[in-house]
Amino acid sequence: MRHLALLAAALLATTAPAAYAQTAPQKVAKVMSSGGYKAAIAHLDAEHERIVEEIITLTEIPAPPFKEKARAEAYMAMLKAAGLTDVEMDAEGNVMGLRRGTGKAGRPLVMIAAHLDTVFPEGTPIKVKREGTRLLAPGIGDDTRSLAVLLGYVRAMNAAKIATDKDILFVGNVGEEGPGDLRGVRYLFTKGKYKDRIDSFFSMDGTSAARVVNGGVGSKRYRVTFKGPGGHSYGAFGLVNPMVAMSAAVTDFYKIAVPAEPKTTYAASVTGGGTSVNSIPDATWMEFDMRSVSKDELAKLEKRFLEIMPAAAEAENAARSTREGKIVAELKMIGDRPAGTTPETAPLVQIASAAVSAHGLKPDLGASSTDANMPMSLGIPGITIGSGGSGGRAHSLDEWIDVEKGSSLKGMTIGLTMLLATAGLK
């Protein structure tokens, strides 16, 4: 009998976690019904104007691509002041701080990040203009608002004495925009000190409270330079011409058939070259962008692109005289963002969707190119969420956000709900 009792107990211990595992809506409901959560939301409410002032302060510290250090140093000081431990800047320029959970040290953690960099070049005048509840300035919504919201989360959790099972790593990362090519999160997930501990990742980017980006649009970007001997447009007429080769390459590039689903796109986008109207150019160049949410479709598109460029050069060499030299196509990769997906069935996406629904909104799942691409490509659950409120004109000099308290607080609340449900509110 004792043997049977022990066997039954063992079976119960084996099956109990599965039998009693909480669903995503249950985890969200547990968070939202807790006193600590309610106290944290009240603290966000009381601190709303402070968060707005921090948005303004951070926005007015320029952070052009590859020159985020001044903003990073300021944000690192803010992370320390908010009460995080192990605050530091890594070798790539990311800044971070840890909020320890109750679990054993070294266990898997949750990372939540907002990017420090903006698209605006060095020297862009940046001064926040306030019109009622609307704030206008380059980079204020993409992604400076999110940086300030993360600070608000830390202070609210501390004020409410919230405990989570998992550690939470708060990060201000570099290199999300354009030429940055995700260099900040790439470092965090491949070389950073926490790379082997991250089991869930939130990128906070943009404002929409209902938006949940669970698809990572990958991209391949190239600059192709066609070079030749050049010459006088009259005297050297008949020689090979790089401009002709490039034109043929673009024409053939635009004959590529791509699927509508998974959505796959391409563009010939920026071009230049030549010296004068009466000269055959010795060089012309063009930049190309290819994107897909499917890594396989992106690979197929890139393969065809890599065939077309040298073939166009060879076709021009066969069509005209090469007595002074041949056309060559030189390809340089200038961007490589991996594609990936966090499935709708993944616990992280389920929690995010449940949190949005619990606050009366309809989850808006979709795909984009964000910092979450990196963990998705590695098979680590990652999503991108908004920081609340509303905004517009991103990447323009008249970019704006609205910091009306009700809408802002609701968006911040939804994000905090997701974070606490994922980290395991005690």
Helices and strands as residue ranges (DSSP letters): H 2-20, H 24-33, H 35-46, H 48-59, H 69-82, E 85-89, E 95-99, E 109-115, E 129-131, E 134-136, I 140-144, H 145-159, E 168-173, G 178-180, H 183-190, E 198-204, E 211-216, E 218-227, E 231-232, H 242-253, E 264-273, E 279-280, E 283-292, H 295-319, E 328-337, E 340-341, H 347-358, E 364-368, H 373-377, E 382-385, E 390-392, E 400-402, H 405-423
